[in-house]
Every structure is written in structure tokens, then in C-alpha cells.
Amino acid sequence: MTEEKKSLKRTLVGKVVSDKRAKTITVLIERRVKHPIYGKIVMKSSKYHAHDEEGQYKMGDIVEITEGRPISKTKSWVATRLVQKASVV
């Protein structure tokens, strides 16, 4: 029996909002949550710095990031795969 091991690391999907730093991208994660008192659906967002070794992800791309070991003071996520390429306008 060969079973695939379930990864315990968190994965998130978001949009690359900055690729100016070397080997680092900034990913914006947006999620919809219900307001605890008013019940309205509101957008919450978080920015994460992710490691991009080859510099292959550009601004506007939708990428998947995975939790990893701390690489620097603010960077402990790694960009794992490209979900959708940025559309050229």
C-alpha cells in the first residue's frame, strides 16, 4: 500500500503584489468572513513575504505559498506553484 502523506504545512493562494526584492515576493491573501455582530460578509486581507528562488513569479500572478522554516525576519513562506499567470492588458 502506497499512501500519499498529508502535509501538515498550511497552503494559501493569493496574488503577487510586489516582486521588487531579490528572491522574495509579496503575496496578498484575501478572504471573506462574516462580521461577528452585523452578519455582513467583509473582505479581510493579509500580506505574506514568500521565498522565490528563481524569481519566476511576477506582479499580478496568482500563486500558491506553503509554510516553511524562517528564512529571514519577515519571510517564512515559500512560493510552491503558479496557479494563474497575470493577464496582459
Backbone bond lengths (Angstrom), bond angles and torsions (degrees), N, CA, C in turn:
res aa  C-N    CA-C-N  psi(-1)  N-CA   C-N-CA  omega(-1)  CA-C   N-CA-C  phi
1 M - - - 1.450 - - 1.526 110.05 -
2 T 1.298 116.24 118.68 1.457 120.27 175.57 1.520 108.47 -108.31
3 E 1.310 115.44 108.47 1.460 121.20 -179.38 1.513 109.99 -105.21
4 E 1.312 115.68 141.11 1.452 120.46 176.81 1.516 108.81 -77.78
5 K 1.346 116.81 129.20 1.461 120.00 -179.57 1.520 109.90 -77.11
6 K 1.326 116.64 131.47 1.460 122.11 177.71 1.526 108.01 -76.95
7 S 1.332 115.61 125.46 1.463 120.51 -180.00 1.525 109.83 -72.86
8 L 1.309 116.99 136.35 1.453 121.79 177.93 1.522 111.55 -87.63
9 K 1.332 116.99 -5.03 1.454 121.03 -179.08 1.527 109.88 -80.97
10 R 1.343 115.42 142.02 1.466 120.11 178.58 1.519 109.90 -74.95
11 T 1.329 116.16 145.12 1.454 121.15 173.75 1.519 108.42 -126.11
12 L 1.327 115.62 140.96 1.462 122.42 179.32 1.521 108.85 -131.84
13 V 1.330 116.54 152.56 1.458 121.55 177.37 1.524 108.03 -119.64
14 G 1.335 116.32 128.57 1.452 119.95 -178.39 1.515 112.27 -156.58
15 K 1.333 114.72 -178.13 1.459 122.30 -175.34 1.524 110.54 -101.53
16 V 1.330 116.82 136.80 1.462 122.01 177.17 1.533 107.65 -75.48
17 V 1.340 116.31 120.02 1.461 120.83 -179.77 1.527 112.12 -106.66
18 S 1.337 117.88 -12.86 1.462 120.88 176.91 1.524 109.55 -153.98
19 D 1.340 115.58 136.69 1.473 120.83 174.98 1.527 110.37 -133.93
20 K 1.337 115.88 28.43 1.462 121.37 -175.04 1.531 113.28 -74.79
21 R 1.328 117.46 -33.21 1.462 120.46 -178.13 1.524 111.61 -79.14
22 A 1.319 116.00 151.00 1.459 120.39 179.07 1.529 110.02 -70.59
23 K 1.325 116.34 128.48 1.471 124.34 177.19 1.528 114.10 61.30
24 T 1.343 117.89 18.50 1.457 121.46 -179.33 1.521 109.94 -137.30
25 I 1.336 115.46 138.07 1.458 120.52 172.23 1.524 108.23 -124.15
26 T 1.326 116.26 152.22 1.456 121.69 174.95 1.518 107.14 -105.01
27 V 1.340 116.48 124.84 1.461 121.74 -175.81 1.522 109.11 -114.69
28 L 1.337 116.13 128.57 1.460 122.85 178.13 1.524 108.67 -95.61
29 I 1.332 115.94 121.03 1.461 122.37 178.72 1.523 107.27 -106.88
30 E 1.324 117.11 121.47 1.464 121.18 177.95 1.520 109.08 -113.04
31 R 1.329 115.73 136.89 1.463 120.12 177.95 1.516 109.33 -137.72
32 R 1.322 115.86 151.58 1.455 121.94 -179.61 1.523 108.63 -103.09
33 V 1.333 116.49 125.03 1.467 121.33 179.10 1.523 109.43 -130.02
34 K 1.302 114.82 153.55 1.456 120.66 178.47 1.525 108.51 -85.68
35 H 1.327 117.00 131.83 1.462 121.60 178.93 1.527 108.62 -64.59
36 P 1.350 117.71 132.57 1.471 120.09 -174.23 1.531 114.77 -62.52
37 I 1.331 118.17 -31.82 1.470 120.24 -177.64 1.522 111.90 -99.04
38 Y 1.346 116.20 -48.98 1.458 119.73 -171.55 1.527 114.13 -88.83
39 G 1.321 117.08 -16.28 1.456 119.73 176.55 1.520 114.98 80.01
40 K 1.331 118.01 -3.00 1.462 121.15 179.75 1.531 110.06 -75.21
41 I 1.334 115.73 144.08 1.463 120.47 176.13 1.526 107.81 -79.38
42 V 1.335 116.88 122.62 1.463 121.90 -179.99 1.528 109.50 -122.12
43 M 1.341 116.02 153.68 1.463 121.64 178.96 1.526 109.37 -91.38
44 K 1.310 116.48 127.35 1.462 122.70 173.45 1.522 106.51 -112.16
45 S 1.341 116.49 141.63 1.458 118.76 -179.58 1.523 110.60 -133.48
46 S 1.326 115.05 151.27 1.459 122.89 177.02 1.518 108.38 -139.41
47 K 1.334 116.11 146.65 1.460 120.95 176.48 1.524 108.76 -111.57
48 Y 1.313 115.95 134.87 1.460 121.98 178.23 1.521 108.91 -125.37
49 H 1.327 116.39 142.15 1.454 121.25 172.40 1.519 106.97 -91.63
50 A 1.322 116.64 128.99 1.461 121.38 -177.58 1.526 109.98 -124.45
51 H 1.324 115.66 147.66 1.460 122.21 -179.52 1.524 109.85 -80.58
52 D 1.336 116.08 129.88 1.463 123.33 179.95 1.523 106.75 -131.97
53 E 1.318 117.02 89.14 1.462 123.10 -171.41 1.527 113.24 -58.19
54 E 1.341 117.92 -46.86 1.465 120.78 -175.83 1.526 113.02 -87.65
55 G 1.312 118.66 -10.87 1.457 121.44 -176.97 1.521 111.82 69.82
56 Q 1.334 116.30 34.60 1.470 120.84 -174.65 1.523 113.72 -86.19
57 Y 1.326 118.55 -17.82 1.463 120.77 -178.11 1.523 110.03 -94.46
58 K 1.326 115.51 134.29 1.461 121.40 -176.78 1.527 110.20 -115.76
59 M 1.337 115.77 170.07 1.450 121.96 -179.19 1.529 111.05 -59.24
60 G 1.329 116.68 133.94 1.454 121.64 179.14 1.511 114.31 95.62
61 D 1.339 118.31 -15.62 1.463 121.39 177.98 1.528 110.44 -67.93
62 I 1.321 116.23 147.57 1.462 121.91 171.54 1.529 106.28 -97.86
63 V 1.335 117.12 120.00 1.463 121.54 -175.80 1.524 111.20 -126.57
64 E 1.329 114.48 161.28 1.467 121.44 173.76 1.523 107.37 -105.63
65 I 1.335 116.31 131.50 1.464 120.40 177.61 1.524 108.92 -117.66
66 T 1.320 115.76 147.43 1.459 122.49 -178.14 1.516 109.23 -124.25
67 E 1.319 115.80 142.73 1.453 122.44 177.93 1.528 109.40 -63.60
68 G 1.325 116.13 139.72 1.460 120.08 179.55 1.513 110.65 -145.41
69 R 1.312 115.19 -167.07 1.467 119.20 178.41 1.524 109.35 -74.85
70 P 1.339 118.88 155.54 1.464 120.23 177.47 1.532 110.97 -63.56
71 I 1.329 116.18 125.01 1.459 122.02 -179.63 1.518 109.74 -98.97
72 S 1.345 116.40 -34.33 1.458 121.65 175.19 1.523 107.73 -148.72
73 K 1.324 116.38 -169.77 1.467 120.97 -177.83 1.533 111.66 -59.59
74 T 1.322 117.67 -40.66 1.463 120.83 -175.87 1.525 113.80 -110.72
75 K 1.326 118.15 -3.45 1.466 120.96 -171.37 1.523 111.97 -114.76
76 S 1.343 116.02 110.47 1.468 119.76 175.99 1.529 111.03 -137.91
77 W 1.331 116.50 24.57 1.464 122.87 176.36 1.519 108.03 -123.49
78 V 1.345 116.56 152.61 1.454 122.16 -179.85 1.529 108.30 -125.76
79 A 1.326 116.64 130.66 1.467 121.15 176.30 1.525 107.89 -72.32
80 T 1.344 116.55 121.21 1.465 119.97 -174.29 1.519 113.95 -101.74
81 R 1.336 118.18 -40.34 1.464 118.15 -178.71 1.525 111.50 -154.52
82 L 1.329 114.11 157.06 1.459 121.76 176.60 1.518 108.33 -88.47
83 V 1.321 117.26 122.82 1.464 121.97 178.39 1.522 109.59 -88.41
84 Q 1.341 116.20 -47.01 1.466 121.10 -179.04 1.516 109.61 -149.27
85 K 1.325 116.03 132.43 1.467 121.54 178.05 1.524 109.66 -73.77
86 A 1.327 117.28 148.30 1.459 122.01 178.63 1.522 109.95 -64.34
87 S 1.326 115.93 136.74 1.468 120.04 178.97 1.534 109.54 -81.32
88 V 1.311 116.59 134.66 1.462 122.42 -179.97 1.532 108.22 -85.61
89 V 1.327 116.39 124.48 1.465 120.59 -178.71 1.507 110.44 -98.61
